[in-house]
Amino acid sequence: MNMKRGILLPGQGAQFEGMGRDWCEASAIARETFAEADELLGFGLGEKCWAGAEEVNRTDIAQPGIFTTSVAILRVLESQGLDLAASSVCAGLSLGEYTALWAAGSLDFADGLRLVRLRGEAMQEASESIPSSMVSLMGADESTARRLAEVGSQAGICSVANINAPGQIIVSGELAALELVEAQAKEHGVRRARRLVVAGGFHSECMRPASDRLSAALTDIEIREPRVPFLSNVSGGPVSEPAVIREQLGAQVCAPVLWEKSMRWALDAGINHFLEPGPGQVLAGLLRKIDKDAEVDSAATPADCAS
């Protein structure tokens, strides 16, 4: 039976204290991946990820940490017979796009790691310069979220940041704008507005300085045509032209993440079986909100992959 399988790569928010440590303890391949990252970055990434929640939750540590952990897991799975080139699709949530591009053969590990490190640093700096955050609107649909974002815009930068799944939409912006959103959310039928624990207003114009820095850095990076379909957060569909991928990676920092749209594209293409390497199992939960019959194999821990 020729089963279509997609690879789903997590983004920021999936990090946790100690991520990747169990893989390094269980596999020389994972240890070598983290050692390669340490050499490229010039510091002990694993030590930072395992030092405590405050350290690993920093945007400039979380992003290279998640990227390296996901690549380490995929390399271990490749050694056990996983053929990434046989995947029907690769998709990543926000930061996860870089891992998806690595899995699709479009981006080298070293280039991907340097980019996500710079991306994390630039987003951390933008967050510190503009007090901002994100709010999850539980039970909201897209039109409601956009109306609330317009309300918030009366007090500052505010826009829809993530359309992840039915009832799982996030708005992003300056603190005063989000306070206005939270105050009026119930009047718009939102079940609950929950402030996220993030450094700043990701996927909004609050991140424009980070987008500009990343776009400049991307001009010097080789991006190849993906060997399997790669789904873009910006368009919600497949993108194969390296120039378009490069442009959208830069734009994505300020643009909304169209995750639900990309997952529906995959499901409509007949792909209903997915693999989610760690850290975490965030994407499996989102996919079940989109299609309860979709199957997701987790590889969050070495035990998940034990034969």
Protein Blocks (a to p, Z undefined) as FASTA:
>chain_A
ZZddddddddehjacehihklmmmmpmklmmmmmmmmmmnopafklmmmnojklmmpmkl
mmmmmmmmmmmmmmmmmmnopafklpfbdcdehjlmmmmmmmnopacfklmmmmmmmmmm
mmmmmmmmmgcdddddehiafklmmmmmmmmmmnoccddfbdfbghiacddddfklmmmm
mmmmmmnopabacddddfblehiaklmmmmmmmmmmmmmpccdddfbdcddfklopacfb
fklmmmmmmmmmmmccdfklmmmmmmmnopabdcdddehjklmmmmmmmommbccddffb
fklmpZZ
